[in-house]
Amino acid sequence: MDSRGIRGATIAEANSRQAILGATKELLQEMVRANDLHVEDVACVFFTTTRDLDAEFPAVGARAMGWTQVALLCGHEMEVPGAMSGVIRVMVVVNTDKRQDEIVHVYLKEARRLRPANDE
């Protein structure tokens, strides 16, 4: 069995606990659905947010979904001039028999612009 990274991103509509947790849960649920994931196969998850999001840790959303035994880490993205704001990014590392070309990366809302269509 190999480890594979699954990328995803979404937008939090506001810098509020509710908006960050809601966006995080929505993104993780879609990543689980798109890749037929089981929490016991998740090795670890890395979350980043743009610096304008600091009202809550995205990892709290994962914990609320029952990801209590998964190693979770949060951080901020680099500040790049002109970059999109309000972004929550995630990389879920899973143990799977899937090939890399079978992995579905999930980008929601305006964050779809972060991954060109020919790169999906």
C-alpha positions in Angstrom: 0.0 0.0 0.0 1.3 3.5 -0.9 0.8 6.9 0.7 -0.7 9.5 -1.6 -1.4 13.2 -1.1 -4.8 14.6 -1.9 -4.9 18.3 -2.4 -7.9 20.6 -1.9 -8.8 24.2 -1.3 -11.9 26.3 -0.6 -12.9 29.8 0.5 -14.1 30.8 3.9 -16.7 33.5 3.4 -15.6 35.4 6.5 -12.9 35.4 9.2 -15.2 33.8 11.7 -15.1 30.5 13.6 -18.3 29.4 11.9 -17.2 30.2 8.4 -13.8 28.5 8.8 -15.2 25.4 10.3 -18.1 25.2 7.8 -15.8 25.6 4.8 -13.3 23.1 6.2 -16.0 20.4 6.9 -17.5 20.9 3.4 -14.1 20.5 1.8 -13.1 17.4 3.8 -16.5 15.8 3.2 -16.2 16.3 -0.6 -12.6 15.0 -0.6 -13.8 11.9 1.3 -16.7 11.4 -1.2 -14.6 12.0 -4.3 -11.9 9.6 -3.2 -13.9 7.0 -1.3 -11.8 7.6 1.8 -12.0 6.0 5.2 -10.7 7.9 8.2 -8.6 4.9 9.3 -6.6 5.2 6.1 -5.8 8.9 6.7 -2.1 9.2 7.8 -2.1 12.9 8.4 -3.5 16.2 7.3 -1.8 19.6 6.7 -4.0 22.7 6.7 -3.0 26.2 5.7 -4.9 29.4 5.6 -4.2 32.7 4.1 -3.1 35.2 6.9 -6.5 36.9 6.9 -8.1 33.8 8.4 -7.2 33.5 12.1 -10.5 33.1 14.0 -10.2 29.2 14.3 -7.9 26.3 13.4 -9.3 24.3 10.4 -8.2 21.2 12.2 -11.0 21.8 14.7 -13.4 21.0 11.9 -11.7 17.7 11.2 -11.9 16.8 14.8 -15.6 17.6 14.9 -16.0 15.1 12.0 -14.5 12.4 14.2 -10.9 12.6 12.9 -9.7 12.2 16.5 -6.8 9.8 15.8 -5.4 11.6 12.8 -2.3 13.7 13.0 -3.4 17.3 12.1 -1.3 20.4 11.6 -2.2 24.0 10.7 -0.2 26.9 9.4 -0.4 30.0 7.3 0.4 30.3 3.6 3.2 32.5 2.3 2.2 36.0 1.7 2.4 36.5 -2.1 1.4 39.9 -3.5 -1.9 39.7 -5.3 -2.8 36.2 -4.1 -6.3 35.2 -3.3 -7.5 35.8 0.2 -9.8 33.8 2.5 -8.3 30.5 1.3 -8.2 27.2 3.3 -5.8 24.7 1.7 -5.5 21.1 2.7 -3.3 18.1 1.9 -4.6 14.8 3.1 -2.0 12.0 3.1 -3.7 8.6 2.8 -2.6 5.0 2.7 -4.2 3.6 -0.4 -3.9 1.1 -3.3 -5.0 3.8 -5.7 -2.6 5.0 -8.4 -1.7 8.7 -8.4 -3.8 9.2 -11.5 -6.9 7.9 -9.6 -6.7 10.5 -6.9 -9.2 13.3 -7.1 -8.1 16.7 -5.9 -11.0 18.9 -4.8 -11.2 22.7 -5.2 -14.4 24.4 -4.2 -15.9 27.9 -4.7 -13.5 30.6 -6.0 -10.5 28.3 -5.0 -11.2 26.4 -8.3 -9.0 29.1 -9.9 -6.0 27.8 -8.0 -5.9 24.6 -10.0 -6.1 24.9 -13.8 -8.7 22.6 -15.4 -6.0 20.7 -17.4 -4.2 19.9 -14.1 -7.2 18.1 -12.5 
